[in-house]
Amino acid sequence: MRKVLMIVLFGLIFVNFLYPEYKQEITKYFDGRKIEKISVENVNGSIELKKWEKPEIYVFVKKTSRSQAILEKTDVIFEELKGELKIKVKKKDGWRIFGGSMANVEITINAPSPKNLSLSTVNGSVRAYEMEGDLNASSVNGKISISNHKGRIESETVNGSIYLSKIYGTLKGETVNGSINAELVDIGEHVELSTVNGGVTVQIENLDNAEVKAETINGSINIEELQKPMRRLSLKRRSVYFIMGDGSRKVDIETVNGSIKIGSSEKSI
């Protein structure tokens, strides 16, 4: 076993020697008092956005690649116009990177709380913490994590799970291959959660005045933790429908291959 580990270690050292990792770091500051919207478009890499109490917006970008050429030809564009800060990762004009390859780009942002946020990447995760207002978060191959958010959320990925913690407001979460875990403190007018291959677990602290529909094709539904009075209850093995209070707020949950659990608790899931 020790001999195998030594061979693996030697192999890693040899690869790093032949193909060293090149990196470039970029730091930018912007006046947060003038910014109402932040838009980020990435390709290969993660996006992380956190709230802080300082008035400026801090952006840290880390580019890495095994190819110096690819690193240099992967560009990060910053544009500030009419109250919007745009950050976009793209290939430099007029240059074809080998087969379309691009460097890995990790984008970290600390900001006060702009009222409009748009965060998207293709290969990587999207994370947002302690923000307010409208938030659109999307990925193709990566997970979405949002916590302590007050406002409208639209989150979408294809190959990845969605994690939502301490959410206040209207919410839409969609994935294809992944689970959805949501802890909702106070729901807005409408909550929509859907996946194809994965389960959905939802904890809702305040479920008063809500109309709830949940459906699965291959799985079960569990609402045993809900202790509040319901009316027009329809409970089947793969679907459930009920109303609490006046039913003015809508909750729709669905999956194809997975189970659904709906509870009401102050504890995190």
WOTA-V381460 format. One record per helix or strand of 2 or more residues. SS is the DSSP state (hx for helix, st for strand). FROM is the first residue (numbers start at 0). TO is the last residue. Records with the same first field share a line. If there is no record, write none. Layout:
# WOTA-V381460
SS=FROM-TO, FROM-TO
This chain:
# WOTA-V381460
hx=1-17, 31-33, 67-72, 97-99
st=21-30, 36-40, 46-50, 55-64, 73-80, 83-90, 103-110, 115-119, 125-128, 133-137, 143-149, 152-155, 161-173, 179-193, 199-205, 209-217, 220-221, 230-234, 238-243, 248-256, 259-262
